[in-house]
Structure formats: C-alpha cells, structure tokens
Amino acid sequence: MSLLTLAFTVIPNAPLTLGNRRFDQDWQRYIGSLGLALLTLGLVGLRPAYPHPAYPHPPAPIPSPALSLALGQLTQGPIAPTPIAQLTVAQTPLTPSPIAQTPIAQLTVAQNPGTAAQDWLDRGVQQVTQGQLEPAIAAFQQAIALDPSLTPAHYNLGLAYRQTGQLQNAINSFYQATLTDPEFALAFSNLGAALLEGGNLEQAAYFLQQAIGLEANLGLAHYNLGLVQQQQGQWAGSVRSLQQATRLSPQAPEPFYQLGLSYQQQNQLTPAQRAFQQAIALNPNYAEALYSLGAIYYQQQNLPAALDAFLRSAKANPSYAHAYYGGGLVFMVQGQYSDAATLFQYARDLYQQQGNTGWATQAAQQLQQARQSPNPR
C-alpha cells in the first residue's frame, strides 16, 4: 500500500479544505481552485474474470487506497434526508487500511470575528493548525454551544473528528452543518464521503447524486459515486461515473485506475488496458495499476509484457505480494521453475507477514509445484 500524505490547504475565506500531496501540480490546482475537498481512505474489493482455464488465475488486484472525495450540496428530492440517528457507519466496516495519516498541517475557515462563538471557532482553527486536535474539538464544541447555527464550527468539528478516527461523530457533525446551512456544498459532500468510508453505501450514493445534480462538473463527486457503485456491483454505472471523473480530473491517476478495474470486472479488456496505461502514464510507480495491466497481458497470453508489468509493480512497491505471485505464474508457464519458485516464496512470505492466509496458502502450493516440476530451465 502506498502512503498518502494528507495536508490541509489554506484558501482565504473558504471552509477547511484538504489536499493530497501525491497528486501532481495540475491536480493540486484543480482542488485548490474549487476550495473544496475532503480526502478520506477506503478500500474497494474487486475480482476480475479470467476466461482462460489453461492458465492459473492471478489474484484479484489489491486496490490502492481509494480516495473518497466528495463535493456538492443537498436539495429536496424524492427521498427525504435520513434522520441523524440513522446516518451511521455500516455494521461491517471496510477492511482497515495500514496507511498512516499525517497530522493536519494547515486549515482555514471563513473568519468573521465579533462574537464569542466565533472567537472559539478561531481558537479551534489555530489549535488544529498546531496539531492539537482534542483541544480543537473542545473549542468547536464550545462555539456550537454558544451559537448552534454556526455552520463552520459544525463542519470543522466534523473534519477534526474524522482526523482523529471518530467517523460516526464526523458524520453527525457534517449532517448538522447541512441543517444549519442547506446551501453549504462541502458539508453535504463530506457527509457522503464519510458515509462511503463507513460502508453505508446507499446513503453515500444519495448525497453524492444530489451533489452531481447541483453541480455536474464536480469531478470528485463523480469519482466517489463511482467507488460506491463498484462496491454495489453496479459496474456499468461505475464506468459512467469514473469516465466523467477522468474527463473532469485528467491529471489524477486514481480515477483512471478505478475505471480500469470497473472495465476489467466486466471483462472489457481493451478499455481496461487503456485506463491502466493512462494511470501509469500519470504515475509511473503506481504499483496496483502496473499489476492490473500485467494481469490483462497475462490473460491475453502476452507473457513478456505481463512479466515486465509484474516486475515493475514489485519494484514500485516491494511489499506488494500480488506482483511477485503474478510474476511467478508467468515463469511457470514459461517453464522457468527456479525463477517461479523464487517469486512464489517472496509472495508467500509477504502474504504471511500481512496476515493474508488464503493467498499465503495459494502461494505455498504454487511454490511446491514449482519445486517439484521436472526439467527446470
């Protein structure tokens, strides 16, 4: 898994925003120009189909940490907003990610001094800037106690809760921000993002669709909706959403990668290959995209290209066990059993270290087969 370094972006007279330093400068300018973005972390589990029974199946790609980005605002639709008590994290949360998160670096809110509540709000902002999240939470809570209609306090409290891992409290705070300011786009968007992270897909989709209905050019909302649709198994819908995200955010590799996975899931290998190649062009060290491209080449029986992609994936992320496993499969087909055994052993050891017992067993079986194969080349 690659490390995502998160930092808050200062935008004068705008709500608290979040940027991703892993993105290139064009993507940073895109986020900065909006002044609105929440990055949260989640995982999407996918398994492409492999129609060639003669080949052992590579494992499904381990997706990169999905960036749950949400923008938009709620309008009155046929579905009434869910009462706050029912906006909850799913009982079966997403698989935890080992990715570390850096402390908040910078943040800003619309600053209108003059009241005690706003003074507490300003104090909370300064404390978050200094990395003092718990005092900041207390300051935002005090601001809300003095002025329950102070939307930036609810919103910033939600972000502080999210940064400290209190996802349910973050959901509640974002929801309160939508009540105090029904025109506050970020509050609705971040509510959808938090619900997505918590695995509450139906409600996440609702808020994201409302965002897109209000602002069709919100690439981040399209991207998030695509992630929701992937988890719901709505592959055609996810393709449409992610295609729109790639058009609106052409310098971000993640939408292209996720688009490739959605195509791959439907066995549409040619567009999947193009999407993975575009993701790699934007980020040459995108281990998951390299692996997924290798899986397509393997499926097409283009073994040299598959091996090259698998080995590049392993080089980009030496802890990515699937890359070694995929390379081992290629060597097995080529009859290079000694090399296959070496890679299967790497894969097995990494799977064991990462607690992936199922694939550790698969790699051990392949390792045994490679060692017992006659006439190694």
Secondary structure, DSSP 4 states (H G I P E B T S, - for coil): -PPPPEEEE--TTS--EEEETTS-HHHHHHHHHHT---EEEE----------TTSPPPPPP-PPPEEEE--------SSPPPPGGG----SSPPPPP----PPP---------SSHHHHHHHHHHHHHHTT-HHHHHHHHHHHHHH-TT-HHHHHHHHHHHHHTT-HHHHHHHHHHHHHH-TT-HHHHHHHHHHHHHTT-HHHHHHHHHHHHHH-TT-HHHHHHHHHHHHHTT-HHHHHHHHHHHHHH-TT-HHHHHHHHHHHHHTT-HHHHHHHHHHHHHH-TT-HHHHHHHHHHHHHTT-HHHHHHHHHHHHHH-TT-HHHHHHHHHHHHHHT-HHHHHHHHHHHHHHHHHTT-HHHHHHHHHHHHHHHH-SS--
